[in-house]
Amino acid sequence: MNRIILLLTALLLFNYCTLQTPRKKGIDIQVNILKKLTLNEIKYSKDTLGKAYYSLSIDIFNNTDSIMYFWTMSCSWEVNWFFNTESLHIFVGDCNFNSPIIKQIESGKKLTYKSIVCVNENLDIIKELKVGFLLIHKNEMSGGDDIYKVLRRKLNRQQDIIWSDPFKIDK
């Protein structure tokens, strides 16, 4: 009888553990479109005809067991990011000093970028929007390297791109 109870307990415990949602391993990207912006809220002077602007939040989750290091720009961090459509682009605004830097995300932590996304009027044709993060590992550059060349090379090779889950923009 004790063996049957022990076997049932083990079976229930095994089923409970396998039914839990496992935490994603690796790097995870989440996009949140926060709100549609009015033209008064945008501090940008280029042509706005046929475009809509939204506040944007992008989270990079480090679900690995170690610190994640990557190269980006000190001000124009959006160089590491691109969408699966040319109908969207991120802009950060004015930048006084811009140089390559190494960022880090501790294990189990996240890094959040906030910005504005510009949406062209032909967005309705795209069903599944995604943003890709082009990862430049710490050892892939030295201080004098051109980050733009490294980004182009990796993008052409489709190397080290981490895609977000699909998201929507309600126009």
N, C-alpha and C positions, 0 to 999 in steps of 0.2 A: 504494500500500500504506500509506504514511504517513497518507493521508487517511482510510482505513478505520479504522486504529488510533486516530486522533484522534477520529473520529466515534463509535466504540465507547466510548472513554474518556469523552467528553462525555455520551453516553447513559447510561452507568453512573453517572456523577457526578450527573446530573439525577435519575435514579431513586432514588439513595441519599438525596439531599436531600429529595425529596418523600415518602419513606417515613418520615422522622423525625416523631415526634409534635410538632406545633407547640405552642409555649407559648401558653396562653390570654392574650389581650389584655384589658386592663381590670382590673376588680376581681373577685376570686374569693373565695368563702366556702367554708370547709371545717369540718364539724362532726365532733367526735369524742366519743362517749360513752365515758368512761373506765372507770367501774365502778359497780355498784349499791352504794348506801350503806345502812348499817344505821341505825336510828333513833338509836343512840348517837353516830354520826358527824355527825349533823345538829344544829346549834345553832339550832333554830327551834322555837317553842312552839305554833304553830297546830295545828289538828286534822290528824292524819296518817292517819286511817282511809280505806281505799280508795285510798291513794296510794303511789307508789314514788318514790324519790329516786336520782338518778344524778349523778356528777360529770361536768362538761361542759367541753369546750374548743372554742372557736370561733376560727378563724384568718381574718383578712382579709388577702389577698395583694394587693399593689399591683403589677400587671404592666404598668403604664403607664410612659411615659418621663419622668414628672414626679412631684413630691411630691403626695400626696393629703392634703387638709385636709378635716376634717369636724367638725361640732358634735355634742357629746354632753354628758352630765352627768358631773361630776367623780367622783361616787360611784355613782349609779344609772345606769350606762352601758346597762343593759338596756332603757331607754326606746326606743332605736333598733332594737330587735330584736323580732320576733314570729314565731310559728309558723303553719303553714297549718292548724292545728287548735287548738281551745280546750282540748284535753286536756293540753297542755303549757304550762308557764310557767317562766321563769327567775327565781330570786331571788338577790340578792347579799348580803343581810343588813343589819345595822345600818349607819347612815350618819350621822356627826356633822355634816358640812358638805357640802352638795350644791349645786352651781351649774353653769351652762352653761360649757363650755370647748371650745377647739378642739384636736383631736388631729391628728397628722400621721403619715403612713407614707411613708417614703422609697421611691423607685422601686426595684422589685425586692425589697422587704422585706415583712415581715408584722407584724401586730399580733395578739397572742393575748389573748383574754379567757377566764378560767376562772371557773366558777361551779357552781351546782347547778341541775338541772332537776327540776321536780316533774311527775310523770306521773300523771294520773287513771286510774282503773281501766278506763274505756271506750276506752282507746287501741287495742285490738285491731281496731276498725273501720277505722282509718286504714291505708291500704296504703303510702303514700309520704309520709314526713315530710320537711319542708323548713323552714328558718329563713330569714326575710327580714331584710335590713339596710336600714333606711330612711336614706338618705344625705341629710344637710343640708350642702350646700356652704358653704364659708367665707363667701362673699359673700351668703348668703341670710338672715343674721341679723346684728344688731348686739348689743352687750352688754346692752341693755335689753329685747330681744325675749323673748317667752315661747316657749321651746323646745317646750312641749307643744302650743301652738296651731299652730306650724309643722309639727310631726310629724303632728297630726291632719289638717291641710289636705293634706299630701302623701300621707298614707295614703288619705284619701277620694278623691283624684285618681289613686291608684295610680301615683304619680310617684316616680322615683329609688329603686325597690326593687330590691335585688340579692339574688337567691335563691341559696341553697346547692344543691349537688347533693343528691339524696335520700339519706337515711340511715335506719338502723333502730335500734330499741331492743329488745333481747331482754329480755322480762320474766321 
